[in-house]
Amino acid sequence: MAPAARWPGDARAACAFTFDLDAETLWMARGVREPVALSQGRFGPVEALPRILELLKVAGVRASFFIPAWVAEHYPDSVKAIVAGGHEIGCHGDEHERVSELDAAQEERILVKSLETLTKLAGRRPVGYRAPAWQLSANTLGLLARHGFDYSSNFMDRLTPYLHPPVEGATLVEIPVSWVLDDAPYFLFTGTRSLEPPGAVLQGWLTEFDGINEAGGVTNFTFHPQLIGRPSRLACLRELLEHVRHTPRVWVASLAEISAHWRKAAAAAR
Ligand SMILES: [Zn+2]
């Protein structure tokens, strides 16, 4: 019997453009209250997001946006603009708290709050979860299953999606990530390291994309509007979008679409 097709149609690999709209919470979670530091976060929803949505529209790409509940509450128009653009919205904590430091009850309270907040603003229930800073607790997967999530996008162990072992009577899809495909290690100024030039970072991402395509995997780009939204980096994002959508046999989709496909393909292969 021929093995089940891994990707739709004749696609040999998949690619997703994902954005974590952290705004001020990235700094708040580190105890920062200083106004200028926080203003770096505000740049995301206020200045960068409209330009990113325009680039995605021109490229015809449906992306996935992970939004802390605090950000959704403070920038409801941003959430509405993302939804109006046809993009997916996923959960990303409340104030970007470190999930690995929460007890189960606190973690569940935050998860429920973020589900309720995003569902109300987006008009549909999120199916995906990305933990702030990609740090999980021992309870996270069980809580996601209990609250009806379809997928997690947090682990770094594979190039292809996979199914987690059943927990709380449900099976979650994992769509893996990597620091290599994240803009923060290159573009987040911490005061102790210098920033990378966008051209060199773009070259690295293109090479990684080619390699993942050869392996038949999913290139899961993770961007932060407050970082990728500077003009020099937006130019890099525009070039990346052009390159990806002109690469033959690559399925560009949201993580929700990739998760649904993977679950169906896994069931068919059984
Ligand atoms: Zn984040």
py3Dmol code that shows the C-alpha trace and the ligand (Angstrom):
import py3Dmol

protein = """\
ATOM      1  CA  MET A   1       0.000   0.000   0.000  1.00  0.00           C
ATOM      2  CA  ALA A   2       1.311   3.464  -0.899  1.00  0.00           C
ATOM      3  CA  PRO A   3       2.000   5.616   2.166  1.00  0.00           C
ATOM      4  CA  ALA A   4      -0.594   8.328   2.858  1.00  0.00           C
ATOM      5  CA  ALA A   5       0.308  11.672   1.334  1.00  0.00           C
ATOM      6  CA  ARG A   6       1.863  13.816   4.017  1.00  0.00           C
ATOM      7  CA  TRP A   7       0.822  17.210   2.578  1.00  0.00           C
ATOM      8  CA  PRO A   8      -2.165  18.226   0.442  1.00  0.00           C
ATOM      9  CA  GLY A   9      -2.029  17.837  -3.335  1.00  0.00           C
ATOM     10  CA  ASP A  10       1.505  17.538  -4.685  1.00  0.00           C
ATOM     11  CA  ALA A  11       3.058  19.665  -1.923  1.00  0.00           C
ATOM     12  CA  ARG A  12       6.298  18.243  -0.542  1.00  0.00           C
ATOM     13  CA  ALA A  13       6.496  20.563   2.471  1.00  0.00           C
ATOM     14  CA  ALA A  14       4.542  23.208   4.384  1.00  0.00           C
ATOM     15  CA  CYS A  15       5.303  26.707   5.598  1.00  0.00           C
ATOM     16  CA  ALA A  16       3.555  28.911   8.168  1.00  0.00           C
ATOM     17  CA  PHE A  17       4.006  32.581   9.004  1.00  0.00           C
ATOM     18  CA  THR A  18       3.206  33.109  12.673  1.00  0.00           C
ATOM     19  CA  PHE A  19       3.313  36.293  14.753  1.00  0.00           C
ATOM     20  CA  ASP A  20       3.303  36.666  18.529  1.00  0.00           C
ATOM     21  CA  LEU A  21       1.679  40.029  19.246  1.00  0.00           C
ATOM     22  CA  ASP A  22       3.258  40.532  22.680  1.00  0.00           C
ATOM     23  CA  ALA A  23       3.184  44.350  22.763  1.00  0.00           C
ATOM     24  CA  GLU A  24       4.154  45.634  26.243  1.00  0.00           C
ATOM     25  CA  THR A  25       3.702  42.247  27.945  1.00  0.00           C
ATOM     26  CA  LEU A  26       7.119  41.034  26.753  1.00  0.00           C
ATOM     27  CA  TRP A  27       8.670  43.656  29.079  1.00  0.00           C
ATOM     28  CA  MET A  28       5.932  43.606  31.754  1.00  0.00           C
ATOM     29  CA  ALA A  29       6.584  39.893  32.303  1.00  0.00           C
ATOM     30  CA  ARG A  30      10.159  40.811  33.222  1.00  0.00           C
ATOM     31  CA  GLY A  31       8.985  43.318  35.800  1.00  0.00           C
ATOM     32  CA  VAL A  32       9.721  46.354  33.601  1.00  0.00           C
ATOM     33  CA  ARG A  33       7.493  49.405  34.173  1.00  0.00           C
ATOM     34  CA  GLU A  34       9.759  52.052  32.639  1.00  0.00           C
ATOM     35  CA  PRO A  35       7.772  53.902  29.930  1.00  0.00           C
ATOM     36  CA  VAL A  36      10.386  53.997  27.165  1.00  0.00           C
ATOM     37  CA  ALA A  37      11.131  50.272  27.452  1.00  0.00           C
ATOM     38  CA  LEU A  38       7.386  49.559  27.272  1.00  0.00           C
ATOM     39  CA  SER A  39       7.032  51.817  24.238  1.00  0.00           C
ATOM     40  CA  GLN A  40       9.112  49.303  22.251  1.00  0.00           C
ATOM     41  CA  GLY A  41       6.252  46.870  22.736  1.00  0.00           C
ATOM     42  CA  ARG A  42       3.575  49.370  21.771  1.00  0.00           C
ATOM     43  CA  PHE A  43       5.327  49.757  18.414  1.00  0.00           C
ATOM     44  CA  GLY A  44       3.955  46.266  17.556  1.00  0.00           C
ATOM     45  CA  PRO A  45       0.205  46.871  17.473  1.00  0.00           C
ATOM     46  CA  VAL A  46       0.352  50.607  16.762  1.00  0.00           C
ATOM     47  CA  GLU A  47       2.960  50.934  14.019  1.00  0.00           C
ATOM     48  CA  ALA A  48       3.992  47.484  12.772  1.00  0.00           C
ATOM     49  CA  LEU A  49       0.799  45.435  12.634  1.00  0.00           C
ATOM     50  CA  PRO A  50      -1.013  47.436   9.896  1.00  0.00           C
ATOM     51  CA  ARG A  51       2.065  47.161   7.648  1.00  0.00           C
ATOM     52  CA  ILE A  52       2.421  43.422   8.307  1.00  0.00           C
ATOM     53  CA  LEU A  53      -1.259  42.853   7.507  1.00  0.00           C
ATOM     54  CA  GLU A  54      -0.780  44.743   4.239  1.00  0.00           C
ATOM     55  CA  LEU A  55       2.260  42.597   3.290  1.00  0.00           C
ATOM     56  CA  LEU A  56       0.306  39.400   4.044  1.00  0.00           C
ATOM     57  CA  LYS A  57      -2.626  40.648   1.988  1.00  0.00           C
ATOM     58  CA  VAL A  58      -0.424  41.413  -1.024  1.00  0.00           C
ATOM     59  CA  ALA A  59       1.229  37.980  -0.724  1.00  0.00           C
ATOM     60  CA  GLY A  60      -2.136  36.241  -0.264  1.00  0.00           C
ATOM     61  CA  VAL A  61      -0.880  34.476   2.875  1.00  0.00           C
ATOM     62  CA  ARG A  62      -3.097  33.426   5.800  1.00  0.00           C
ATOM     63  CA  ALA A  63      -1.046  33.707   8.988  1.00  0.00           C
ATOM     64  CA  SER A  64      -1.455  32.725  12.648  1.00  0.00           C
ATOM     65  CA  PHE A  65      -1.335  35.379  15.381  1.00  0.00           C
ATOM     66  CA  PHE A  66      -0.807  34.415  19.035  1.00  0.00           C
ATOM     67  CA  ILE A  67      -2.057  37.133  21.350  1.00  0.00           C
ATOM     68  CA  PRO A  68      -1.837  37.493  25.150  1.00  0.00           C
ATOM     69  CA  ALA A  69      -5.267  38.290  26.675  1.00  0.00           C
ATOM     70  CA  TRP A  70      -3.893  41.562  28.124  1.00  0.00           C
ATOM     71  CA  VAL A  71      -2.900  42.692  24.621  1.00  0.00           C
ATOM     72  CA  ALA A  72      -6.293  41.726  23.166  1.00  0.00           C
ATOM     73  CA  GLU A  73      -8.038  43.729  25.890  1.00  0.00           C
ATOM     74  CA  HIS A  74      -5.839  46.802  25.350  1.00  0.00           C
ATOM     75  CA  TYR A  75      -5.777  46.630  21.529  1.00  0.00           C
ATOM     76  CA  PRO A  76      -9.186  45.206  20.534  1.00  0.00           C
ATOM     77  CA  ASP A  77      -9.031  46.915  17.127  1.00  0.00           C
ATOM     78  CA  SER A  78      -5.796  45.029  16.369  1.00  0.00           C
ATOM     79  CA  VAL A  79      -7.544  41.722  17.033  1.00  0.00           C
ATOM     80  CA  LYS A  80     -10.425  42.750  14.794  1.00  0.00           C
ATOM     81  CA  ALA A  81      -8.067  43.828  11.993  1.00  0.00           C
ATOM     82  CA  ILE A  82      -6.262  40.470  12.147  1.00  0.00           C
ATOM     83  CA  VAL A  83      -9.550  38.567  11.975  1.00  0.00           C
ATOM     84  CA  ALA A  84     -10.810  40.814   9.148  1.00  0.00           C
ATOM     85  CA  GLY A  85      -7.648  39.883   7.216  1.00  0.00           C
ATOM     86  CA  GLY A  86      -8.686  36.222   7.368  1.00  0.00           C
ATOM     87  CA  HIS A  87      -5.925  35.199   9.796  1.00  0.00           C
ATOM     88  CA  GLU A  88      -6.005  32.744  12.674  1.00  0.00           C
ATOM     89  CA  ILE A  89      -5.909  33.828  16.327  1.00  0.00           C
ATOM     90  CA  GLY A  90      -4.355  31.633  19.015  1.00  0.00           C
ATOM     91  CA  CYS A  91      -3.803  31.790  22.789  1.00  0.00           C
ATOM     92  CA  HIS A  92      -0.538  33.133  24.265  1.00  0.00           C
ATOM     93  CA  GLY A  93      -1.157  33.616  28.004  1.00  0.00           C
ATOM     94  CA  ASP A  94      -2.518  36.716  29.695  1.00  0.00           C
ATOM     95  CA  GLU A  95       0.430  38.971  30.602  1.00  0.00           C
ATOM     96  CA  HIS A  96       3.104  36.756  29.016  1.00  0.00           C
ATOM     97  CA  GLU A  97       3.648  35.009  32.340  1.00  0.00           C
ATOM     98  CA  ARG A  98       6.107  32.104  32.601  1.00  0.00           C
ATOM     99  CA  VAL A  99       3.819  29.085  32.524  1.00  0.00           C
ATOM    100  CA  SER A 100       6.570  26.865  33.939  1.00  0.00           C
ATOM    101  CA  GLU A 101       6.371  28.858  37.202  1.00  0.00           C
ATOM    102  CA  LEU A 102       2.566  28.605  37.653  1.00  0.00           C
ATOM    103  CA  ASP A 103       0.628  26.005  39.621  1.00  0.00           C
ATOM    104  CA  ALA A 104      -2.098  24.073  37.783  1.00  0.00           C
ATOM    105  CA  ALA A 105      -4.971  26.209  39.112  1.00  0.00           C
ATOM    106  CA  GLN A 106      -3.298  29.510  38.129  1.00  0.00           C
ATOM    107  CA  GLU A 107      -2.400  28.149  34.726  1.00  0.00           C
ATOM    108  CA  GLU A 108      -5.959  26.948  34.071  1.00  0.00           C
ATOM    109  CA  ARG A 109      -7.423  30.296  35.163  1.00  0.00           C
ATOM    110  CA  ILE A 110      -5.204  32.148  32.697  1.00  0.00           C
ATOM    111  CA  LEU A 111      -5.968  29.676  29.905  1.00  0.00           C
ATOM    112  CA  VAL A 112      -9.726  30.057  30.415  1.00  0.00           C
ATOM    113  CA  LYS A 113      -9.434  33.854  30.572  1.00  0.00           C
ATOM    114  CA  SER A 114      -7.442  33.994  27.343  1.00  0.00           C
ATOM    115  CA  LEU A 115      -9.889  31.654  25.581  1.00  0.00           C
ATOM    116  CA  GLU A 116     -12.858  33.750  26.668  1.00  0.00           C
ATOM    117  CA  THR A 117     -11.221  37.090  25.797  1.00  0.00           C
ATOM    118  CA  LEU A 118     -10.072  36.029  22.334  1.00  0.00           C
ATOM    119  CA  THR A 119     -13.314  34.193  21.506  1.00  0.00           C
ATOM    120  CA  LYS A 120     -15.328  37.284  22.349  1.00  0.00           C
ATOM    121  CA  LEU A 121     -13.162  39.634  20.265  1.00  0.00           C
ATOM    122  CA  ALA A 122     -12.443  37.310  17.346  1.00  0.00           C
ATOM    123  CA  GLY A 123     -15.928  35.838  17.125  1.00  0.00           C
ATOM    124  CA  ARG A 124     -14.530  32.327  17.046  1.00  0.00           C
ATOM    125  CA  ARG A 125     -12.783  30.042  19.495  1.00  0.00           C
ATOM    126  CA  PRO A 126      -8.993  29.651  19.183  1.00  0.00           C
ATOM    127  CA  VAL A 127      -7.767  26.084  18.530  1.00  0.00           C
ATOM    128  CA  GLY A 128      -4.027  26.667  18.951  1.00  0.00           C
ATOM    129  CA  TYR A 129      -1.758  27.422  21.884  1.00  0.00           C
ATOM    130  CA  ARG A 130       1.726  28.849  22.048  1.00  0.00           C
ATOM    131  CA  ALA A 131       3.151  29.389  25.532  1.00  0.00           C
ATOM    132  CA  PRO A 132       4.884  32.682  26.310  1.00  0.00           C
ATOM    133  CA  ALA A 133       8.620  32.135  25.669  1.00  0.00           C
ATOM    134  CA  TRP A 134       7.787  28.511  24.694  1.00  0.00           C
ATOM    135  CA  GLN A 135       7.967  27.324  28.291  1.00  0.00           C
ATOM    136  CA  LEU A 136       5.451  24.728  29.447  1.00  0.00           C
ATOM    137  CA  SER A 137       4.617  23.255  32.836  1.00  0.00           C
ATOM    138  CA  ALA A 138       3.979  19.582  33.493  1.00  0.00           C
ATOM    139  CA  ASN A 139       0.245  20.414  33.388  1.00  0.00           C
ATOM    140  CA  THR A 140       0.075  22.363  30.118  1.00  0.00           C
ATOM    141  CA  LEU A 141      -0.734  19.597  27.621  1.00  0.00           C
ATOM    142  CA  GLY A 142      -3.428  18.132  29.896  1.00  0.00           C
ATOM    143  CA  LEU A 143      -5.039  21.559  30.302  1.00  0.00           C
ATOM    144  CA  LEU A 144      -4.993  22.155  26.540  1.00  0.00           C
ATOM    145  CA  ALA A 145      -6.692  18.800  25.967  1.00  0.00           C
ATOM    146  CA  ARG A 146      -9.265  19.478  28.687  1.00  0.00           C
ATOM    147  CA  HIS A 147     -10.182  22.818  27.104  1.00  0.00           C
ATOM    148  CA  GLY A 148     -10.569  21.462  23.591  1.00  0.00           C
ATOM    149  CA  PHE A 149      -7.445  22.797  21.882  1.00  0.00           C
ATOM    150  CA  ASP A 150      -6.458  21.152  18.621  1.00  0.00           C
ATOM    151  CA  TYR A 151      -2.726  21.832  18.609  1.00  0.00           C
ATOM    152  CA  SER A 152       0.324  23.098  20.476  1.00  0.00           C
ATOM    153  CA  SER A 153       3.162  24.964  18.736  1.00  0.00           C
ATOM    154  CA  ASN A 154       5.944  24.870  21.327  1.00  0.00           C
ATOM    155  CA  PHE A 155       8.259  21.875  21.053  1.00  0.00           C
ATOM    156  CA  MET A 156      11.570  21.857  19.189  1.00  0.00           C
ATOM    157  CA  ASP A 157      12.229  18.159  18.649  1.00  0.00           C
ATOM    158  CA  ARG A 158      11.119  17.593  15.026  1.00  0.00           C
ATOM    159  CA  LEU A 159      10.939  19.143  11.547  1.00  0.00           C
ATOM    160  CA  THR A 160       7.457  17.672  10.921  1.00  0.00           C
ATOM    161  CA  PRO A 161       4.250  17.871  12.972  1.00  0.00           C
ATOM    162  CA  TYR A 162       3.373  14.892  15.152  1.00  0.00           C
ATOM    163  CA  LEU A 163       0.727  13.683  17.594  1.00  0.00           C
ATOM    164  CA  HIS A 164       1.342  13.874  21.353  1.00  0.00           C
ATOM    165  CA  PRO A 165       0.440  10.762  23.368  1.00  0.00           C
ATOM    166  CA  PRO A 166      -3.229  10.957  24.464  1.00  0.00           C
ATOM    167  CA  VAL A 167      -3.836  13.006  27.608  1.00  0.00           C
ATOM    168  CA  GLU A 168      -7.183  13.751  29.320  1.00  0.00           C
ATOM    169  CA  GLY A 169      -8.853  11.627  26.619  1.00  0.00           C
ATOM    170  CA  ALA A 170      -7.622  13.761  23.709  1.00  0.00           C
ATOM    171  CA  THR A 171      -4.696  13.817  21.286  1.00  0.00           C
ATOM    172  CA  LEU A 172      -3.003  17.130  20.521  1.00  0.00           C
ATOM    173  CA  VAL A 173      -1.126  17.856  17.312  1.00  0.00           C
ATOM    174  CA  GLU A 174       2.317  19.418  17.792  1.00  0.00           C
ATOM    175  CA  ILE A 175       3.590  21.842  15.144  1.00  0.00           C
ATOM    176  CA  PRO A 176       7.226  22.305  16.147  1.00  0.00           C
ATOM    177  CA  VAL A 177       9.101  25.600  16.318  1.00  0.00           C
ATOM    178  CA  SER A 178      12.761  26.595  16.525  1.00  0.00           C
ATOM    179  CA  TRP A 179      14.804  29.532  17.790  1.00  0.00           C
ATOM    180  CA  VAL A 180      16.500  29.519  14.368  1.00  0.00           C
ATOM    181  CA  LEU A 181      13.221  30.573  12.698  1.00  0.00           C
ATOM    182  CA  ASP A 182      12.354  33.140  15.403  1.00  0.00           C
ATOM    183  CA  ASP A 183      13.204  36.843  14.944  1.00  0.00           C
ATOM    184  CA  ALA A 184      13.825  37.529  18.657  1.00  0.00           C
ATOM    185  CA  PRO A 185      17.325  36.006  18.960  1.00  0.00           C
ATOM    186  CA  TYR A 186      18.483  38.269  16.092  1.00  0.00           C
ATOM    187  CA  PHE A 187      16.415  41.409  16.508  1.00  0.00           C
ATOM    188  CA  LEU A 188      15.576  41.852  20.220  1.00  0.00           C
ATOM    189  CA  PHE A 189      17.938  44.363  21.810  1.00  0.00           C
ATOM    190  CA  THR A 190      18.732  43.331  25.369  1.00  0.00           C
ATOM    191  CA  GLY A 191      21.465  45.865  26.081  1.00  0.00           C
ATOM    192  CA  THR A 192      24.106  43.147  26.196  1.00  0.00           C
ATOM    193  CA  ARG A 193      24.321  41.994  22.598  1.00  0.00           C
ATOM    194  CA  SER A 194      24.309  43.726  19.243  1.00  0.00           C
ATOM    195  CA  LEU A 195      21.539  43.310  16.673  1.00  0.00           C
ATOM    196  CA  GLU A 196      21.985  41.240  13.526  1.00  0.00           C
ATOM    197  CA  PRO A 197      21.787  42.892  10.088  1.00  0.00           C
ATOM    198  CA  PRO A 198      18.487  41.862   8.411  1.00  0.00           C
ATOM    199  CA  GLY A 199      20.169  40.681   5.175  1.00  0.00           C
ATOM    200  CA  ALA A 200      22.265  38.055   6.932  1.00  0.00           C
ATOM    201  CA  VAL A 201      19.261  36.830   8.943  1.00  0.00           C
ATOM    202  CA  LEU A 202      17.156  36.560   5.768  1.00  0.00           C
ATOM    203  CA  GLN A 203      19.873  34.462   4.122  1.00  0.00           C
ATOM    204  CA  GLY A 204      19.898  32.102   7.118  1.00  0.00           C
ATOM    205  CA  TRP A 205      16.103  31.726   7.056  1.00  0.00           C
ATOM    206  CA  LEU A 206      16.092  30.976   3.312  1.00  0.00           C
ATOM    207  CA  THR A 207      18.703  28.254   3.765  1.00  0.00           C
ATOM    208  CA  GLU A 208      16.754  26.754   6.685  1.00  0.00           C
ATOM    209  CA  PHE A 209      13.537  26.863   4.603  1.00  0.00           C
ATOM    210  CA  ASP A 210      15.253  24.998   1.726  1.00  0.00           C
ATOM    211  CA  GLY A 211      16.530  22.320   4.105  1.00  0.00           C
ATOM    212  CA  ILE A 212      13.149  21.798   5.767  1.00  0.00           C
ATOM    213  CA  ASN A 213      11.511  21.511   2.325  1.00  0.00           C
ATOM    214  CA  GLU A 214      13.982  18.784   1.397  1.00  0.00           C
ATOM    215  CA  ALA A 215      13.095  16.960   4.614  1.00  0.00           C
ATOM    216  CA  GLY A 216       9.349  17.330   3.826  1.00  0.00           C
ATOM    217  CA  GLY A 217       8.744  19.242   7.040  1.00  0.00           C
ATOM    218  CA  VAL A 218       7.058  22.468   8.105  1.00  0.00           C
ATOM    219  CA  THR A 219       8.904  25.797   8.227  1.00  0.00           C
ATOM    220  CA  ASN A 220       7.235  27.509  11.175  1.00  0.00           C
ATOM    221  CA  PHE A 221       8.422  31.131  11.127  1.00  0.00           C
ATOM    222  CA  THR A 222       7.834  32.951  14.438  1.00  0.00           C
ATOM    223  CA  PHE A 223       7.867  36.728  14.254  1.00  0.00           C
ATOM    224  CA  HIS A 224       7.093  39.528  16.691  1.00  0.00           C
ATOM    225  CA  PRO A 225       5.485  42.638  15.160  1.00  0.00           C
ATOM    226  CA  GLN A 226       7.461  44.888  17.541  1.00  0.00           C
ATOM    227  CA  LEU A 227      10.711  43.408  16.142  1.00  0.00           C
ATOM    228  CA  ILE A 228      10.044  42.434  12.516  1.00  0.00           C
ATOM    229  CA  GLY A 229       8.020  45.625  12.005  1.00  0.00           C
ATOM    230  CA  ARG A 230      10.983  48.010  11.695  1.00  0.00           C
ATOM    231  CA  PRO A 231      11.277  49.150   8.056  1.00  0.00           C
ATOM    232  CA  SER A 232      14.609  47.395   7.366  1.00  0.00           C
ATOM    233  CA  ARG A 233      13.199  44.127   8.689  1.00  0.00           C
ATOM    234  CA  LEU A 234       9.849  44.508   6.955  1.00  0.00           C
ATOM    235  CA  ALA A 235      11.827  44.598   3.717  1.00  0.00           C
ATOM    236  CA  CYS A 236      13.296  41.262   4.751  1.00  0.00           C
ATOM    237  CA  LEU A 237       9.818  39.870   5.548  1.00  0.00           C
ATOM    238  CA  ARG A 238       8.531  41.043   2.156  1.00  0.00           C
ATOM    239  CA  GLU A 239      11.368  39.226   0.375  1.00  0.00           C
ATOM    240  CA  LEU A 240      10.794  36.105   2.448  1.00  0.00           C
ATOM    241  CA  LEU A 241       7.069  36.061   1.620  1.00  0.00           C
ATOM    242  CA  GLU A 242       7.867  36.469  -2.086  1.00  0.00           C
ATOM    243  CA  HIS A 243      10.453  33.691  -2.010  1.00  0.00           C
ATOM    244  CA  VAL A 244       8.199  31.273  -0.140  1.00  0.00           C
ATOM    245  CA  ARG A 245       5.147  31.778  -2.287  1.00  0.00           C
ATOM    246  CA  HIS A 246       7.159  31.346  -5.480  1.00  0.00           C
ATOM    247  CA  THR A 247       8.763  28.117  -4.272  1.00  0.00           C
ATOM    248  CA  PRO A 248       7.041  25.202  -6.013  1.00  0.00           C
ATOM    249  CA  ARG A 249       5.283  22.469  -4.043  1.00  0.00           C
ATOM    250  CA  VAL A 250       5.203  24.280  -0.691  1.00  0.00           C
ATOM    251  CA  TRP A 251       1.829  24.509   1.040  1.00  0.00           C
ATOM    252  CA  VAL A 252       1.589  27.904   2.790  1.00  0.00           C
ATOM    253  CA  ALA A 253      -1.108  27.691   5.457  1.00  0.00           C
ATOM    254  CA  SER A 254      -2.107  28.754   8.943  1.00  0.00           C
ATOM    255  CA  LEU A 255      -1.190  26.464  11.840  1.00  0.00           C
ATOM    256  CA  ALA A 256      -4.886  25.628  12.335  1.00  0.00           C
ATOM    257  CA  GLU A 257      -5.045  24.373   8.728  1.00  0.00           C
ATOM    258  CA  ILE A 258      -1.800  22.432   9.097  1.00  0.00           C
ATOM    259  CA  SER A 259      -2.999  20.862  12.345  1.00  0.00           C
ATOM    260  CA  ALA A 260      -6.371  19.837  10.870  1.00  0.00           C
ATOM    261  CA  HIS A 261      -4.650  18.313   7.846  1.00  0.00           C
ATOM    262  CA  TRP A 262      -2.111  16.442   9.941  1.00  0.00           C
ATOM    263  CA  ARG A 263      -4.780  14.990  12.224  1.00  0.00           C
ATOM    264  CA  LYS A 264      -6.803  13.778   9.227  1.00  0.00           C
ATOM    265  CA  ALA A 265      -3.734  12.312   7.497  1.00  0.00           C
ATOM    266  CA  ALA A 266      -2.694  10.520  10.697  1.00  0.00           C
ATOM    267  CA  ALA A 267      -6.173   9.017  11.081  1.00  0.00           C
ATOM    268  CA  ALA A 268      -6.192   7.882   7.415  1.00  0.00           C
ATOM    269  CA  ALA A 269      -2.764   6.231   7.803  1.00  0.00           C
ATOM    270  CA  ARG A 270      -3.933   4.149  10.774  1.00  0.00           C
TER     271      ARG A 270
END
"""
ligand_1 = """\
1
ZN
Zn 5.388 36.020 23.216
"""
view = py3Dmol.view(width=600, height=400)
view.addModel(protein, "pdb")
view.setStyle({"model": 0}, {"cartoon": {"style": "trace"}})
view.addModel(ligand_1, "xyz")
view.setStyle({"model": 1}, {"stick": {}})
view.zoomTo()
view.show()
